[in-house]
Amino acid sequence: ELYTSQGCSSCPPADAILHDLAERDDVIAIALHVDYWDYIGWKDAFADPAHTARQKAYAVEAGRRSVYTPQMIVGGVDSVVGARAMELSKYIADHAAAPDRVRLSLARQGETLVIRAEMVGAAARAPMVVQLVHFTPERSVKITRGENAGRDMTYANVAHGLKIVAEWTGEEPLEMTTPIAHADPLAVLVQAQNHGPILAAAKLD
C-alpha cells in the first residue's frame, strides 16, 4: 500500500516505484491517495478520507504519532519511506517467503464477486476482516498548483471504493458473495482486525 498525494513534492519517486510494482505478478500494489496535503494549493482528485483514516489507524497500531507521505506499508506490518527501493524490496521478499496462513480465491460472476477463504493447516484463528478495493490501472493528471505545479503525472493502480465486506473468525471456511459496481480491477485483502497483518490477498483484473 502506497500512501501518496499529488500535492507532495517527495512523492513522485515513490509513485514511479509503484508503477514498477504494479507490473509484477507476485505483488498486489495499490496507491491510496490521502487528503491531508490538499491545503497547500492543490486538491488531489484521487484522495479519499478513508485512505487517510486507514493510514492513521496503521500509525496508531504501530505506536507512531504521525503519518507521512510517501509511505509504503507491506503486508499490513512493515513501514518504509516509499522511495527506499532496496528496503522495500527486502520487505516484499520477506513476506513472499513467509508460509501462507489463509488460502484465498476470487471469482467474478457478472456484477457479483464470489470470495472463498480457508485457514491453512494449523494457522492460528483470530478475528479478521475481508476488504474489497477497486483500483484504476492508470490515471493521469496535469498538476497546475502546489509543490508539483507544472508536472504531468501518471499514477498506477489508484485505489477507490475501499470497504469491509465481511468479518471472519477462520473457524469455518468462508464462502460469500458481494456486489461489485465497477468494471475496474479489484483486490480482496484478508487482514487481522485492528489493522494487523494482511494474511491473504488476491486480485482480479
C-alpha positions in Angstrom: 0.0 0.0 0.0 1.5 3.3 -1.1 0.1 6.4 0.8 0.8 9.3 -1.6 -0.5 12.7 -2.7 -0.5 14.8 -5.8 0.4 17.7 -3.6 3.6 16.2 -2.1 6.9 17.0 -3.8 8.6 14.0 -2.3 6.0 11.5 -3.7 6.9 11.2 -7.5 9.8 8.8 -6.9 7.6 6.5 -4.8 4.8 6.8 -7.4 7.3 5.6 -10.0 8.3 2.7 -7.9 4.6 1.7 -7.6 4.4 1.7 -11.4 7.1 -0.9 -11.4 5.5 -2.9 -8.7 2.1 -2.8 -10.5 3.7 -4.7 -13.4 4.8 -7.6 -11.2 2.6 -10.7 -11.0 3.8 -11.5 -7.5 2.9 -8.2 -5.9 -0.5 -6.5 -5.4 0.5 -2.8 -5.4 -2.2 -0.2 -4.6 -1.9 3.6 -4.4 -4.1 5.1 -1.7 -4.1 8.8 -2.2 -4.6 10.9 1.0 -6.2 14.3 1.5 -4.1 15.9 4.2 -1.9 17.8 1.7 -4.8 19.4 -0.1 -4.5 22.6 1.8 -1.1 23.6 0.3 -2.5 24.6 -3.0 -3.6 21.5 -5.0 -6.5 19.2 -4.2 -5.7 15.6 -5.0 -8.5 14.4 -7.3 -7.9 10.8 -6.2 -7.8 11.4 -2.5 -10.2 9.7 -0.1 -10.6 10.5 3.6 -11.0 6.7 4.1 -7.4 6.3 2.9 -6.2 8.9 5.4 -8.1 7.1 8.2 -6.6 3.8 7.2 -3.1 5.2 7.3 -3.7 6.9 10.7 -5.0 3.6 12.1 -1.8 1.9 11.0 0.1 4.6 12.8 -1.9 4.1 16.0 -1.4 0.3 15.8 2.4 0.8 15.4 2.7 3.4 18.1 3.6 6.2 15.8 2.3 9.7 16.5 2.1 11.0 12.9 1.6 10.0 9.3 3.6 11.0 6.3 3.9 10.7 2.5 5.2 8.8 0.7 4.8 5.7 2.9 4.7 2.1 1.8 3.1 -0.5 4.1 3.9 -4.0 3.2 1.7 -6.8 4.4 0.0 -4.6 6.8 3.1 -4.7 9.0 6.2 -3.2 7.7 6.5 0.5 7.0 9.1 2.2 4.8 9.6 5.6 3.2 8.1 5.0 -0.3 11.2 5.9 -2.3 13.6 3.5 -0.5 13.5 0.8 -3.1 16.1 -1.5 -1.6 14.4 -1.6 1.8 11.1 -2.1 0.2 12.4 -5.0 -1.9 13.6 -6.7 1.2 10.2 -6.4 2.9 8.4 -7.7 -0.2 10.8 -10.7 -0.4 10.4 -11.5 3.3 6.6 -11.5 3.0 6.8 -13.6 -0.1 8.9 -16.2 1.7 6.6 -16.5 4.7 4.2 -19.5 4.8 0.6 -19.0 3.8 -1.9 -18.7 6.6 -5.0 -18.2 4.6 -5.9 -19.7 1.2 -8.0 -17.1 -0.8 -9.7 -17.3 -4.2 -11.9 -15.0 -6.1 -14.4 -15.4 -9.0 -16.4 -12.7 -10.8 -19.9 -13.7 -11.8 -21.4 -10.7 -13.7 -21.9 -8.0 -11.1 -21.2 -10.3 -8.2 -17.9 -11.3 -6.6 -17.5 -14.7 -5.1 -14.9 -14.9 -2.3 -13.7 -18.1 -0.8 -11.2 -18.4 2.0 -9.9 -21.0 4.4 -7.2 -21.3 7.0 -4.1 -23.2 6.0 -3.1 -26.1 8.3 -2.7 -25.2 11.9 -2.5 -21.4 11.4 -3.9 -19.6 14.4 -7.5 -18.5 14.2 -8.2 -14.9 15.1 -10.8 -12.2 14.2 -10.2 -10.9 10.6 -11.8 -8.5 8.2 -12.4 -9.1 4.5 -11.8 -6.0 2.5 -12.6 -5.1 -1.1 -10.9 -2.3 -3.0 -11.2 -1.4 -6.7 -8.3 0.3 -8.5 -7.8 2.0 -11.8 -4.6 0.7 -13.5 -3.6 4.1 -14.8 -4.7 7.7 -14.3 -3.1 10.8 -15.5 -3.4 14.4 -14.2 -1.8 17.8 -15.1 -0.9 19.5 -11.8 -1.1 23.2 -12.0 -0.6 24.4 -8.4 1.1 23.3 -5.2 4.5 21.7 -4.8 4.3 19.7 -8.0 2.9 22.5 -10.2 3.7 22.1 -13.9 4.1 18.3 -13.7 2.1 15.9 -15.8 1.8 12.8 -13.6 0.6 9.3 -14.4 -0.3 7.2 -11.4 -0.6 3.4 -11.3 -3.3 1.2 -9.5 -5.2 4.1 -8.0 -7.5 2.8 -5.3 -11.1 3.7 -4.8 -14.1 2.2 -3.0 -12.2 0.5 -0.2 -14.6 -1.2 2.2 -15.0 -4.0 4.6 -17.4 -6.7 3.2 -17.2 -9.3 5.9 -15.8 -10.3 9.3 -14.4 -13.8 9.7 -13.0 -15.8 12.6 -11.4 -18.6 10.5 -13.1 -21.3 12.4 -15.0 -22.4 9.3 -14.2 -21.9 5.6 -15.6 -18.7 4.2 -17.7 -18.6 1.1 -19.6 -15.3 0.4 -20.7 -13.0 -2.4 -20.7 -9.3 -2.6 -22.0 -6.9 -5.4 -19.4 -5.1 -7.5 -20.5 -1.9 -9.1 -17.3 -1.2 -11.1 -15.7 -2.9 -14.0 -12.2 -1.8 -12.7 -9.8 -4.4 -11.4 -10.2 -5.3 -7.8 -8.3 -6.8 -4.9 -9.5 -8.5 -1.7 -7.5 -8.3 1.5 -8.0 -10.6 4.4 -6.5 -8.8 7.4 -6.3 -9.3 11.1 -8.7 -6.9 12.9 -7.5 -3.5 14.0 -5.1 -3.1 11.1 -3.0 -6.1 11.8 -1.1 -8.3 9.3 -2.6 -9.0 5.9 -3.0 -12.7 5.9 -4.0 -13.2 2.3 -4.6 -11.0 -0.8 -5.8 -11.7 -4.3 -6.8 -9.6 -7.3 -8.9 -9.8 -10.4 -8.1 -7.7 -13.5 
